[in-house]
Amino acid sequence: MEVVSLFDYLGRPAGSELGSKVNKEAQRMGVSYRTKHVSNPKWSGNVHCYPRTFLDLYFKNRQGNGTYNNKLPF
């Protein structure tokens, strides 16, 4: 299963607010994540990496009211 950071998935920094929302939803749904250390001129620290399939569904199914479709393929 491929896991990616939000930066790698979005192609830009996600920011702490979006990162917290994604993490909260992953925890609520029981989706596990991995961490990796990143060090570059703009950021140094650990980031969460999620299954790409979770991120695909999270961003595809996000609705204006903040609820999500709970159908995950894993």
Secondary structure, DSSP 8 states (H G I E B T S, - for coil): --EEEHHHHHTS--HHHHHHHHHHHHHHHT---EEEEEEETTEEEEEEEEEHHHHHHHHHH--TTS--------
